[in-house]
Amino acid sequence: MTAFRTTEPAGRLWRCINRAIVAVSICVTVDGALFLLLAVEESRSIRTRRRWRRQVQRLRLARESAAQSAYEVEARLRGMEQAWQHVESRSHTLAEQYRQQCLFELEQRLHKIRRELPTEQLVLSGLWERSAA
């Protein structure tokens, strides 16, 4: 018996085997195609996740940078406020010292003028001050 000359039951067996091989091939091909499609989709998903992770990392770095910048600005602002308070208190102190100095000099001039005035004028100016008050 040769491969080409087969009996009827053997021919059925070969046809059955051929059909099984074709069916398995089709199943493997479909399975491979499905696997390929799923792999492509998973690859896209992985790329998307990587992109989002990079974006999240960039945003975190930007947030940290902004927080650091805000901290530095806040520290500078506190320093400027303290300097301004020092300048303001110093200006009030200097203004009060200047006022006291001017009052002292005015008092000295009045005392000097009163010593040089005759007694009659001093009496008249004293009366004038009392009547004005």
NORKA-V134448 format. One record per residue. N is the residue number from 1. RES is the residue in one letter. SS is DSSP state (h for helix, s for strand, l for the rest). PSI is psi as a letter, one per 40 degrees, with the letter a starting at -180 (NA if undefined). OMEGA is omega in degrees with one decimal (none if undefined). Layout:
n	res	ss	psi	omega
N	RES	SS	PSI	OMEGA
N	RES	SS	PSI	OMEGA
This chain:
n	res	ss	psi	omega
1	M	l	h	177.6
2	T	l	i	-177.6
3	A	l	d	-178.3
4	F	l	d	-179.8
5	R	l	g	-179.0
6	T	l	i	175.9
7	T	l	i	-177.1
8	E	h	d	180.0
9	P	h	d	179.3
10	A	h	d	177.9
11	G	h	d	177.0
12	R	h	d	-179.7
13	L	h	d	179.0
14	W	h	d	177.4
15	R	h	d	179.7
16	C	h	d	178.7
17	I	h	d	178.2
18	N	h	d	178.4
19	R	h	d	179.0
20	A	h	d	178.4
21	I	h	d	178.2
22	V	h	d	-179.9
23	A	h	d	178.5
24	V	h	d	178.8
25	S	h	d	178.6
26	I	h	d	179.1
27	C	h	d	179.6
28	V	h	d	179.1
29	T	h	d	178.6
30	V	h	d	178.9
31	D	h	d	177.9
32	G	h	d	179.1
33	A	h	d	177.4
34	L	h	d	178.1
35	F	h	d	178.6
36	L	h	d	178.6
37	L	h	d	179.2
38	L	h	d	178.6
39	A	h	d	178.1
40	V	h	d	179.6
41	E	h	d	179.1
42	E	h	d	177.5
43	S	h	d	176.3
44	R	h	d	-180.0
45	S	h	d	178.9
46	I	h	d	178.2
47	R	h	d	178.9
48	T	h	d	178.6
49	R	h	d	178.0
50	R	h	d	178.0
51	R	h	d	-179.8
52	W	h	d	178.5
53	R	h	d	177.2
54	R	h	d	179.2
55	Q	h	d	177.9
56	V	h	d	178.8
57	Q	h	d	177.2
58	R	h	d	179.8
59	L	h	d	176.9
60	R	h	d	177.6
61	L	h	d	178.2
62	A	h	d	178.7
63	R	h	d	178.9
64	E	h	d	178.5
65	S	h	d	178.7
66	A	h	d	178.6
67	A	h	d	178.4
68	Q	h	d	178.8
69	S	h	d	178.5
70	A	h	d	178.5
71	Y	h	d	179.5
72	E	h	d	179.3
73	V	h	d	179.5
74	E	h	d	178.3
75	A	h	d	177.3
76	R	h	d	179.3
77	L	h	d	177.7
78	R	h	d	178.0
79	G	h	d	179.3
80	M	h	d	178.2
81	E	h	d	178.1
82	Q	h	d	178.2
83	A	h	d	179.6
84	W	h	d	177.8
85	Q	h	d	177.6
86	H	h	d	179.4
87	V	h	d	-178.8
88	E	h	d	179.4
89	S	h	d	178.2
90	R	h	d	179.7
91	S	h	d	177.0
92	H	h	d	178.9
93	T	h	d	179.9
94	L	h	d	178.1
95	A	h	d	178.8
96	E	h	d	176.9
97	Q	h	d	179.1
98	Y	h	d	178.7
99	R	h	d	179.5
100	Q	h	d	178.4
101	Q	h	d	178.9
102	C	h	d	177.9
103	L	h	d	178.4
104	F	h	d	179.4
105	E	h	d	178.0
106	L	h	d	178.7
107	E	h	d	178.1
108	Q	h	d	179.4
109	R	h	d	178.4
110	L	h	d	179.4
111	H	h	d	179.0
112	K	h	d	179.8
113	I	h	d	-178.6
114	R	h	d	177.7
115	R	h	d	-177.2
116	E	h	e	-178.3
117	L	l	i	174.7
118	P	l	i	-175.9
119	T	h	d	-179.5
120	E	h	d	-179.7
121	Q	h	d	177.4
122	L	h	d	179.0
123	V	h	d	179.9
124	L	h	d	-179.9
125	S	h	d	176.7
126	G	h	d	177.1
127	L	h	d	-179.8
128	W	h	d	179.6
129	E	h	d	-179.8
130	R	h	d	-179.0
131	S	h	d	179.2
132	A	h	d	-178.9
133	A	l	NA	none
